[in-house]
Amino acid sequence: MSDDARRPVLARRARLRWDAPRSRHVVVVPEGVLALTEEGAEIAALLDGQRPLSAVIDEVVGAHPEAPRALVEADVREFVARLVQRGYVTLEAP
């Protein structure tokens, strides 16, 4: 099954939160905190398990029409892959 059809979702142990002292979004897990860039927070907010990875990519591309699609797509794929590797995100079957 292609990862494009799978639905990325934050792992049950992970929560997306606003960290006021740091003035940025973070992913909180029992082991610690992952501080996100503005772009990372934008992507993480879309990882709700309701849309496939291809739709997440399309939404981010649509929000940044000035950027080349190939660059945005590569960035989203890399970001999601890193979160999956760290266990912050899972890829659910459609």
Backbone as JSON Lines, residues from 0, in Angstrom:
{"i":0,"aa":"M","n":[0.85,-1.18,0.0],"ca":[0.0,0.0,0.0],"c":[0.9,1.24,0.0]}
{"i":1,"aa":"S","n":[0.56,2.19,-0.82],"ca":[1.31,3.44,-0.91],"c":[1.1,4.29,0.33]}
{"i":2,"aa":"D","n":[2.18,4.95,0.77],"ca":[2.04,5.86,1.91],"c":[1.1,7.01,1.58]}
{"i":3,"aa":"D","n":[0.97,7.37,0.28],"ca":[0.09,8.47,-0.1],"c":[-1.36,8.2,0.27]}
{"i":4,"aa":"A","n":[-1.75,6.93,0.28],"ca":[-3.14,6.58,0.61],"c":[-3.34,6.42,2.12]}
{"i":5,"aa":"R","n":[-2.25,6.24,2.85],"ca":[-2.37,6.07,4.3],"c":[-2.65,7.4,4.97]}
{"i":6,"aa":"R","n":[-3.26,7.34,6.13],"ca":[-3.69,8.55,6.85],"c":[-2.77,8.8,8.04]}
{"i":7,"aa":"P","n":[-1.91,9.82,7.97],"ca":[-1.04,10.1,9.11],"c":[-1.83,10.72,10.26]}
{"i":8,"aa":"V","n":[-1.52,10.26,11.46],"ca":[-2.2,10.76,12.66],"c":[-1.18,10.78,13.8]}
{"i":9,"aa":"L","n":[-1.29,11.79,14.66],"ca":[-0.42,11.83,15.83],"c":[-0.65,10.57,16.65]}
{"i":10,"aa":"A","n":[0.42,9.99,17.14],"ca":[0.33,8.79,17.96],"c":[-0.5,9.09,19.21]}
{"i":11,"aa":"R","n":[-1.08,8.07,19.79],"ca":[-1.93,8.25,20.98],"c":[-1.19,8.93,22.11]}
{"i":12,"aa":"R","n":[0.1,8.72,22.19],"ca":[0.87,9.31,23.29],"c":[1.34,10.73,22.98]}
{"i":13,"aa":"A","n":[1.08,11.23,21.78],"ca":[1.57,12.54,21.36],"c":[0.43,13.56,21.31]}
{"i":14,"aa":"R","n":[0.72,14.77,21.73],"ca":[-0.26,15.86,21.7],"c":[0.38,17.1,21.1]}
{"i":15,"aa":"L","n":[-0.34,17.75,20.21],"ca":[0.09,19.03,19.65],"c":[-0.42,20.12,20.57]}
{"i":16,"aa":"R","n":[0.49,20.94,21.08],"ca":[0.13,21.99,22.04],"c":[0.84,23.29,21.7]}
{"i":17,"aa":"W","n":[0.27,24.41,22.17],"ca":[0.93,25.71,22.09],"c":[1.72,25.9,23.38]}
{"i":18,"aa":"D","n":[2.99,26.17,23.26],"ca":[3.85,26.4,24.42],"c":[4.1,27.9,24.53]}
{"i":19,"aa":"A","n":[3.35,28.56,25.41],"ca":[3.42,30.02,25.53],"c":[4.82,30.52,25.89]}
{"i":20,"aa":"P","n":[5.52,29.89,26.85],"ca":[6.86,30.4,27.17],"c":[7.82,30.37,25.97]}
{"i":21,"aa":"R","n":[7.66,29.37,25.11],"ca":[8.52,29.26,23.93],"c":[7.93,29.99,22.72]}
{"i":22,"aa":"S","n":[6.69,30.38,22.83],"ca":[5.96,31.03,21.73],"c":[6.01,30.19,20.45]}
{"i":23,"aa":"R","n":[5.73,28.91,20.63],"ca":[5.68,28.02,19.48],"c":[4.89,26.76,19.81]}
{"i":24,"aa":"H","n":[4.49,26.07,18.76],"ca":[3.8,24.81,18.94],"c":[4.83,23.72,19.25]}
{"i":25,"aa":"V","n":[4.39,22.74,20.01],"ca":[5.24,21.62,20.37],"c":[4.41,20.34,20.28]}
{"i":26,"aa":"V","n":[5.11,19.22,20.11],"ca":[4.49,17.91,20.25],"c":[4.99,17.37,21.58]}
{"i":27,"aa":"V","n":[4.04,17.08,22.46],"ca":[4.37,16.59,23.8],"c":[4.15,15.09,23.84]}
{"i":28,"aa":"V","n":[5.18,14.37,24.31],"ca":[5.1,12.92,24.52],"c":[5.6,12.66,25.94]}
{"i":29,"aa":"P","n":[5.32,11.49,26.48],"ca":[5.78,11.21,27.85],"c":[7.29,11.39,28.03]}
{"i":30,"aa":"E","n":[8.06,11.13,26.98],"ca":[9.52,11.21,27.07],"c":[10.05,12.63,26.96]}
{"i":31,"aa":"G","n":[9.22,13.57,26.5],"ca":[9.72,14.92,26.34],"c":[8.87,15.76,25.43]}
{"i":32,"aa":"V","n":[9.51,16.79,24.88],"ca":[8.82,17.77,24.05],"c":[9.62,17.99,22.77]}
{"i":33,"aa":"L","n":[8.92,18.04,21.65],"ca":[9.54,18.34,20.37],"c":[9.04,19.71,19.93]}
{"i":34,"aa":"A","n":[9.92,20.7,19.91],"ca":[9.55,22.05,19.46],"c":[9.45,22.06,17.94]}
{"i":35,"aa":"L","n":[8.38,22.68,17.44],"ca":[8.14,22.71,15.99],"c":[8.37,24.11,15.42]}
{"i":36,"aa":"T","n":[8.81,24.14,14.18],"ca":[8.84,25.4,13.45],"c":[7.41,25.76,13.08]}
{"i":37,"aa":"E","n":[7.22,26.94,12.57],"ca":[5.89,27.36,12.13],"c":[5.37,26.42,11.04]}
{"i":38,"aa":"E","n":[6.26,26.05,10.12],"ca":[5.87,25.14,9.04],"c":[5.55,23.76,9.58]}
{"i":39,"aa":"G","n":[6.36,23.29,10.53],"ca":[6.11,21.98,11.13],"c":[4.78,21.94,11.85]}
{"i":40,"aa":"A","n":[4.46,23.02,12.56],"ca":[3.17,23.09,13.25],"c":[2.01,23.08,12.26]}
{"i":41,"aa":"E","n":[2.19,23.77,11.13],"ca":[1.15,23.78,10.09],"c":[0.88,22.37,9.59]}
{"i":42,"aa":"I","n":[1.93,21.61,9.35],"ca":[1.78,20.24,8.86],"c":[1.19,19.36,9.97]}
{"i":43,"aa":"A","n":[1.74,19.45,11.16],"ca":[1.28,18.6,12.28],"c":[-0.21,18.79,12.55]}
{"i":44,"aa":"A","n":[-0.7,20.01,12.39],"ca":[-2.12,20.27,12.63],"c":[-3.02,19.53,11.64]}
{"i":45,"aa":"L","n":[-2.47,19.17,10.49],"ca":[-3.24,18.45,9.47],"c":[-3.22,16.94,9.67]}
{"i":46,"aa":"L","n":[-2.41,16.46,10.59],"ca":[-2.25,15.01,10.79],"c":[-3.31,14.5,11.76]}
{"i":47,"aa":"D","n":[-4.54,14.52,11.29],"ca":[-5.69,14.17,12.14],"c":[-6.23,12.77,11.89]}
{"i":48,"aa":"G","n":[-5.61,12.05,10.96],"ca":[-6.07,10.7,10.65],"c":[-7.29,10.67,9.75]}
{"i":49,"aa":"Q","n":[-7.78,11.83,9.35],"ca":[-8.98,11.9,8.51],"c":[-8.66,12.01,7.02]}
{"i":50,"aa":"R","n":[-7.44,12.43,6.71],"ca":[-7.08,12.63,5.3],"c":[-5.8,11.86,4.99]}
{"i":51,"aa":"P","n":[-5.71,11.37,3.76],"ca":[-4.49,10.66,3.37],"c":[-3.32,11.64,3.22]}
{"i":52,"aa":"L","n":[-2.12,11.08,3.22],"ca":[-0.92,11.91,3.08],"c":[-0.99,12.78,1.83]}
{"i":53,"aa":"S","n":[-1.53,12.25,0.75],"ca":[-1.64,13.04,-0.49],"c":[-2.49,14.29,-0.28]}
{"i":54,"aa":"A","n":[-3.54,14.2,0.53],"ca":[-4.39,15.36,0.8],"c":[-3.68,16.36,1.71]}
{"i":55,"aa":"V","n":[-2.89,15.86,2.66],"ca":[-2.09,16.75,3.51],"c":[-1.14,17.56,2.63]}
{"i":56,"aa":"I","n":[-0.48,16.88,1.72],"ca":[0.44,17.54,0.8],"c":[-0.31,18.59,-0.01]}
{"i":57,"aa":"D","n":[-1.46,18.22,-0.56],"ca":[-2.24,19.16,-1.37],"c":[-2.63,20.41,-0.56]}
{"i":58,"aa":"E","n":[-2.99,20.23,0.7],"ca":[-3.38,21.38,1.53],"c":[-2.2,22.31,1.78]}
{"i":59,"aa":"V","n":[-1.06,21.74,2.06],"ca":[0.13,22.57,2.32],"c":[0.56,23.28,1.03]}
{"i":60,"aa":"V","n":[0.52,22.57,-0.08],"ca":[0.84,23.2,-1.37],"c":[-0.12,24.35,-1.65]}
{"i":61,"aa":"G","n":[-1.41,24.14,-1.39],"ca":[-2.41,25.18,-1.62],"c":[-2.21,26.4,-0.73]}
{"i":62,"aa":"A","n":[-1.67,26.2,0.47],"ca":[-1.43,27.31,1.39],"c":[-0.18,28.1,1.02]}
{"i":63,"aa":"H","n":[0.63,27.54,0.13],"ca":[1.89,28.18,-0.26],"c":[2.05,28.16,-1.78]}
{"i":64,"aa":"P","n":[1.18,28.87,-2.49],"ca":[1.23,28.81,-3.95],"c":[2.52,29.4,-4.54]}
{"i":65,"aa":"E","n":[3.24,30.18,-3.74],"ca":[4.47,30.78,-4.22],"c":[5.63,29.78,-4.28]}
{"i":66,"aa":"A","n":[5.49,28.68,-3.56],"ca":[6.56,27.68,-3.5],"c":[6.35,26.6,-4.54]}
{"i":67,"aa":"P","n":[7.43,26.09,-5.11],"ca":[7.3,24.99,-6.08],"c":[6.69,23.75,-5.42]}
{"i":68,"aa":"R","n":[5.73,23.17,-6.09],"ca":[5.05,21.99,-5.54],"c":[6.03,20.89,-5.16]}
{"i":69,"aa":"A","n":[7.0,20.62,-6.0],"ca":[7.94,19.53,-5.73],"c":[8.7,19.76,-4.43]}
{"i":70,"aa":"L","n":[9.05,20.99,-4.15],"ca":[9.79,21.33,-2.93],"c":[8.9,21.14,-1.69]}
{"i":71,"aa":"V","n":[7.67,21.65,-1.76],"ca":[6.74,21.52,-0.64],"c":[6.43,20.04,-0.39]}
{"i":72,"aa":"E","n":[6.18,19.31,-1.46],"ca":[5.87,17.89,-1.32],"c":[7.02,17.14,-0.65]}
{"i":73,"aa":"A","n":[8.24,17.42,-1.09],"ca":[9.41,16.75,-0.5],"c":[9.54,17.11,0.98]}
{"i":74,"aa":"D","n":[9.32,18.38,1.31],"ca":[9.42,18.81,2.71],"c":[8.37,18.12,3.59]}
{"i":75,"aa":"V","n":[7.13,18.04,3.1],"ca":[6.06,17.4,3.88],"c":[6.38,15.92,4.07]}
{"i":76,"aa":"R","n":[6.79,15.26,3.02],"ca":[7.11,13.83,3.11],"c":[8.24,13.59,4.13]}
{"i":77,"aa":"E","n":[9.28,14.42,4.06],"ca":[10.41,14.26,4.97],"c":[9.99,14.51,6.42]}
{"i":78,"aa":"F","n":[9.2,15.55,6.64],"ca":[8.74,15.88,7.99],"c":[7.9,14.74,8.57]}
{"i":79,"aa":"V","n":[6.95,14.24,7.79],"ca":[6.08,13.15,8.27],"c":[6.92,11.9,8.51]}
{"i":80,"aa":"A","n":[7.84,11.61,7.61],"ca":[8.69,10.42,7.79],"c":[9.51,10.5,9.07]}
{"i":81,"aa":"R","n":[10.03,11.69,9.39],"ca":[10.79,11.85,10.63],"c":[9.91,11.65,11.86]}
{"i":82,"aa":"L","n":[8.69,12.17,11.81],"ca":[7.77,11.98,12.94],"c":[7.38,10.52,13.1]}
{"i":83,"aa":"V","n":[7.21,9.83,11.98],"ca":[6.9,8.39,12.04],"c":[8.09,7.65,12.64]}
{"i":84,"aa":"Q","n":[9.28,7.98,12.18],"ca":[10.49,7.32,12.68],"c":[10.66,7.5,14.18]}
{"i":85,"aa":"R","n":[10.31,8.66,14.69],"ca":[10.43,8.94,16.13],"c":[9.25,8.4,16.94]}
{"i":86,"aa":"G","n":[8.23,7.92,16.26],"ca":[7.08,7.37,16.96],"c":[6.03,8.4,17.35]}
{"i":87,"aa":"Y","n":[6.13,9.62,16.82],"ca":[5.16,10.66,17.12],"c":[3.93,10.57,16.23]}
{"i":88,"aa":"V","n":[4.07,9.92,15.1],"ca":[2.98,9.8,14.11],"c":[2.9,8.35,13.65]}
{"i":89,"aa":"T","n":[1.69,7.9,13.4],"ca":[1.47,6.59,12.79],"c":[0.76,6.8,11.45]}
{"i":90,"aa":"L","n":[0.91,5.82,10.57],"ca":[0.23,5.87,9.27],"c":[-0.87,4.81,9.29]}
{"i":91,"aa":"E","n":[-2.1,5.26,9.32],"ca":[-3.25,4.37,9.4],"c":[-3.7,3.94,8.01]}
{"i":92,"aa":"A","n":[-4.21,2.74,7.9],"ca":[-4.75,2.26,6.64],"c":[-6.0,3.04,6.28]}
{"i":93,"aa":"P","n":[-6.25,3.21,4.98],"ca":[-7.46,3.97,4.56],"c":[-8.75,3.24,4.93]}
